[in-house]
Amino acid sequence: MQGKGVTDDPPAESYWKIAGGIRMTGMPGYDKTLSATQMWQVSLLVANADKLPKSAKDALVAGPAPTMPDVNKKMPDMKR
């Protein structure tokens, strides 16, 4: 999270990139899957990523906690 990158971009520019994607990079636009509020939250997060405390960076790198499978959910029949 050092050097020139998204932390140097104004949040509005990051919002534009998040909403519309970046052509020829493989990054899709998220305007159909995230709300405007969520896209602004991501924009502000990446704009301030170099200022986050170590505990927040560690939590982001770790990702979400794994979920337990629903043992009560019926499995589909595996007929061939």
PyMOL commands that place a pseudoatom at each C-alpha (Angstrom):
pseudoatom trace, name=CA, resn=MET, resi=1, chain=A, elem=C, hetatm=0, pos=[0.000, 0.000, 0.000]
pseudoatom trace, name=CA, resn=GLN, resi=2, chain=A, elem=C, hetatm=0, pos=[2.916, 2.312, -0.682]
pseudoatom trace, name=CA, resn=GLY, resi=3, chain=A, elem=C, hetatm=0, pos=[3.857, 4.435, -3.680]
pseudoatom trace, name=CA, resn=LYS, resi=4, chain=A, elem=C, hetatm=0, pos=[1.660, 5.877, -6.394]
pseudoatom trace, name=CA, resn=GLY, resi=5, chain=A, elem=C, hetatm=0, pos=[-1.656, 4.122, -6.662]
pseudoatom trace, name=CA, resn=VAL, resi=6, chain=A, elem=C, hetatm=0, pos=[-5.289, 4.471, -5.768]
pseudoatom trace, name=CA, resn=THR, resi=7, chain=A, elem=C, hetatm=0, pos=[-4.438, 6.116, -2.436]
pseudoatom trace, name=CA, resn=ASP, resi=8, chain=A, elem=C, hetatm=0, pos=[-3.212, 9.112, -4.497]
pseudoatom trace, name=CA, resn=ASP, resi=9, chain=A, elem=C, hetatm=0, pos=[-6.466, 9.349, -6.490]
pseudoatom trace, name=CA, resn=PRO, resi=10, chain=A, elem=C, hetatm=0, pos=[-9.281, 11.626, -5.342]
pseudoatom trace, name=CA, resn=PRO, resi=11, chain=A, elem=C, hetatm=0, pos=[-12.228, 9.585, -3.982]
pseudoatom trace, name=CA, resn=ALA, resi=12, chain=A, elem=C, hetatm=0, pos=[-14.423, 10.792, -6.871]
pseudoatom trace, name=CA, resn=GLU, resi=13, chain=A, elem=C, hetatm=0, pos=[-12.002, 9.273, -9.396]
pseudoatom trace, name=CA, resn=SER, resi=14, chain=A, elem=C, hetatm=0, pos=[-11.985, 5.966, -7.525]
pseudoatom trace, name=CA, resn=TYR, resi=15, chain=A, elem=C, hetatm=0, pos=[-15.794, 6.066, -7.416]
pseudoatom trace, name=CA, resn=TRP, resi=16, chain=A, elem=C, hetatm=0, pos=[-15.878, 6.517, -11.198]
pseudoatom trace, name=CA, resn=LYS, resi=17, chain=A, elem=C, hetatm=0, pos=[-13.518, 3.535, -11.647]
pseudoatom trace, name=CA, resn=ILE, resi=18, chain=A, elem=C, hetatm=0, pos=[-15.495, 1.356, -9.216]
pseudoatom trace, name=CA, resn=ALA, resi=19, chain=A, elem=C, hetatm=0, pos=[-18.802, 2.213, -10.849]
pseudoatom trace, name=CA, resn=GLY, resi=20, chain=A, elem=C, hetatm=0, pos=[-17.729, 1.821, -14.469]
pseudoatom trace, name=CA, resn=GLY, resi=21, chain=A, elem=C, hetatm=0, pos=[-14.762, -0.515, -14.259]
pseudoatom trace, name=CA, resn=ILE, resi=22, chain=A, elem=C, hetatm=0, pos=[-11.465, -0.097, -16.055]
pseudoatom trace, name=CA, resn=ARG, resi=23, chain=A, elem=C, hetatm=0, pos=[-11.390, -1.152, -19.689]
pseudoatom trace, name=CA, resn=MET, resi=24, chain=A, elem=C, hetatm=0, pos=[-8.921, -3.809, -20.774]
pseudoatom trace, name=CA, resn=THR, resi=25, chain=A, elem=C, hetatm=0, pos=[-7.840, -4.624, -17.200]
pseudoatom trace, name=CA, resn=GLY, resi=26, chain=A, elem=C, hetatm=0, pos=[-10.340, -7.266, -16.183]
pseudoatom trace, name=CA, resn=MET, resi=27, chain=A, elem=C, hetatm=0, pos=[-11.844, -4.990, -13.533]
pseudoatom trace, name=CA, resn=PRO, resi=28, chain=A, elem=C, hetatm=0, pos=[-15.610, -4.882, -14.018]
pseudoatom trace, name=CA, resn=GLY, resi=29, chain=A, elem=C, hetatm=0, pos=[-17.880, -2.045, -13.052]
pseudoatom trace, name=CA, resn=TYR, resi=30, chain=A, elem=C, hetatm=0, pos=[-19.849, -2.533, -9.861]
pseudoatom trace, name=CA, resn=ASP, resi=31, chain=A, elem=C, hetatm=0, pos=[-22.668, -0.045, -10.492]
pseudoatom trace, name=CA, resn=LYS, resi=32, chain=A, elem=C, hetatm=0, pos=[-25.141, -2.919, -10.963]
pseudoatom trace, name=CA, resn=THR, resi=33, chain=A, elem=C, hetatm=0, pos=[-24.106, -4.836, -7.832]
pseudoatom trace, name=CA, resn=LEU, resi=34, chain=A, elem=C, hetatm=0, pos=[-23.215, -2.147, -5.273]
pseudoatom trace, name=CA, resn=SER, resi=35, chain=A, elem=C, hetatm=0, pos=[-25.314, 0.770, -4.102]
pseudoatom trace, name=CA, resn=ALA, resi=36, chain=A, elem=C, hetatm=0, pos=[-24.022, 4.332, -4.490]
pseudoatom trace, name=CA, resn=THR, resi=37, chain=A, elem=C, hetatm=0, pos=[-23.339, 4.384, -0.742]
pseudoatom trace, name=CA, resn=GLN, resi=38, chain=A, elem=C, hetatm=0, pos=[-21.294, 1.163, -0.942]
pseudoatom trace, name=CA, resn=MET, resi=39, chain=A, elem=C, hetatm=0, pos=[-19.280, 2.483, -3.904]
pseudoatom trace, name=CA, resn=TRP, resi=40, chain=A, elem=C, hetatm=0, pos=[-18.508, 5.686, -1.955]
pseudoatom trace, name=CA, resn=GLN, resi=41, chain=A, elem=C, hetatm=0, pos=[-17.464, 3.557, 1.041]
pseudoatom trace, name=CA, resn=VAL, resi=42, chain=A, elem=C, hetatm=0, pos=[-15.053, 1.571, -1.136]
pseudoatom trace, name=CA, resn=SER, resi=43, chain=A, elem=C, hetatm=0, pos=[-13.775, 4.801, -2.714]
pseudoatom trace, name=CA, resn=LEU, resi=44, chain=A, elem=C, hetatm=0, pos=[-13.037, 6.319, 0.681]
pseudoatom trace, name=CA, resn=LEU, resi=45, chain=A, elem=C, hetatm=0, pos=[-11.461, 3.071, 1.892]
pseudoatom trace, name=CA, resn=VAL, resi=46, chain=A, elem=C, hetatm=0, pos=[-8.985, 2.892, -0.993]
pseudoatom trace, name=CA, resn=ALA, resi=47, chain=A, elem=C, hetatm=0, pos=[-8.278, 6.641, -0.779]
pseudoatom trace, name=CA, resn=ASN, resi=48, chain=A, elem=C, hetatm=0, pos=[-7.249, 6.185, 2.856]
pseudoatom trace, name=CA, resn=ALA, resi=49, chain=A, elem=C, hetatm=0, pos=[-5.788, 2.676, 2.671]
pseudoatom trace, name=CA, resn=ASP, resi=50, chain=A, elem=C, hetatm=0, pos=[-2.287, 3.934, 3.450]
pseudoatom trace, name=CA, resn=LYS, resi=51, chain=A, elem=C, hetatm=0, pos=[-3.588, 5.558, 6.665]
pseudoatom trace, name=CA, resn=LEU, resi=52, chain=A, elem=C, hetatm=0, pos=[-5.379, 2.510, 8.109]
pseudoatom trace, name=CA, resn=PRO, resi=53, chain=A, elem=C, hetatm=0, pos=[-4.098, 1.053, 11.386]
pseudoatom trace, name=CA, resn=LYS, resi=54, chain=A, elem=C, hetatm=0, pos=[-2.333, -2.288, 11.184]
pseudoatom trace, name=CA, resn=SER, resi=55, chain=A, elem=C, hetatm=0, pos=[-5.288, -4.085, 12.798]
pseudoatom trace, name=CA, resn=ALA, resi=56, chain=A, elem=C, hetatm=0, pos=[-7.630, -2.866, 10.028]
pseudoatom trace, name=CA, resn=LYS, resi=57, chain=A, elem=C, hetatm=0, pos=[-5.155, -3.859, 7.291]
pseudoatom trace, name=CA, resn=ASP, resi=58, chain=A, elem=C, hetatm=0, pos=[-4.779, -7.306, 8.862]
pseudoatom trace, name=CA, resn=ALA, resi=59, chain=A, elem=C, hetatm=0, pos=[-8.571, -7.761, 8.975]
pseudoatom trace, name=CA, resn=LEU, resi=60, chain=A, elem=C, hetatm=0, pos=[-8.886, -6.791, 5.301]
pseudoatom trace, name=CA, resn=VAL, resi=61, chain=A, elem=C, hetatm=0, pos=[-6.119, -9.162, 4.248]
pseudoatom trace, name=CA, resn=ALA, resi=62, chain=A, elem=C, hetatm=0, pos=[-7.617, -12.013, 6.278]
pseudoatom trace, name=CA, resn=GLY, resi=63, chain=A, elem=C, hetatm=0, pos=[-10.973, -11.661, 4.543]
pseudoatom trace, name=CA, resn=PRO, resi=64, chain=A, elem=C, hetatm=0, pos=[-14.343, -12.646, 5.922]
pseudoatom trace, name=CA, resn=ALA, resi=65, chain=A, elem=C, hetatm=0, pos=[-14.629, -15.381, 8.507]
pseudoatom trace, name=CA, resn=PRO, resi=66, chain=A, elem=C, hetatm=0, pos=[-15.560, -18.762, 7.035]
pseudoatom trace, name=CA, resn=THR, resi=67, chain=A, elem=C, hetatm=0, pos=[-19.171, -19.800, 7.432]
pseudoatom trace, name=CA, resn=MET, resi=68, chain=A, elem=C, hetatm=0, pos=[-20.389, -23.158, 8.560]
pseudoatom trace, name=CA, resn=PRO, resi=69, chain=A, elem=C, hetatm=0, pos=[-22.477, -25.176, 6.099]
pseudoatom trace, name=CA, resn=ASP, resi=70, chain=A, elem=C, hetatm=0, pos=[-26.158, -25.485, 6.926]
pseudoatom trace, name=CA, resn=VAL, resi=71, chain=A, elem=C, hetatm=0, pos=[-26.421, -29.090, 8.119]
pseudoatom trace, name=CA, resn=ASN, resi=72, chain=A, elem=C, hetatm=0, pos=[-30.220, -28.915, 7.982]
pseudoatom trace, name=CA, resn=LYS, resi=73, chain=A, elem=C, hetatm=0, pos=[-30.277, -28.033, 4.292]
pseudoatom trace, name=CA, resn=LYS, resi=74, chain=A, elem=C, hetatm=0, pos=[-31.259, -30.926, 2.057]
pseudoatom trace, name=CA, resn=MET, resi=75, chain=A, elem=C, hetatm=0, pos=[-28.606, -31.896, -0.450]
pseudoatom trace, name=CA, resn=PRO, resi=76, chain=A, elem=C, hetatm=0, pos=[-29.721, -32.283, -4.074]
pseudoatom trace, name=CA, resn=ASP, resi=77, chain=A, elem=C, hetatm=0, pos=[-30.178, -35.785, -5.375]
pseudoatom trace, name=CA, resn=MET, resi=78, chain=A, elem=C, hetatm=0, pos=[-27.192, -36.942, -7.369]
pseudoatom trace, name=CA, resn=LYS, resi=79, chain=A, elem=C, hetatm=0, pos=[-28.951, -39.103, -9.983]
pseudoatom trace, name=CA, resn=ARG, resi=80, chain=A, elem=C, hetatm=0, pos=[-27.087, -40.141, -13.099]
for i in range(1, 80): cmd.bond("trace and resi %d" % i, "trace and resi %d" % (i + 1))
show_as sticks, trace
zoom trace
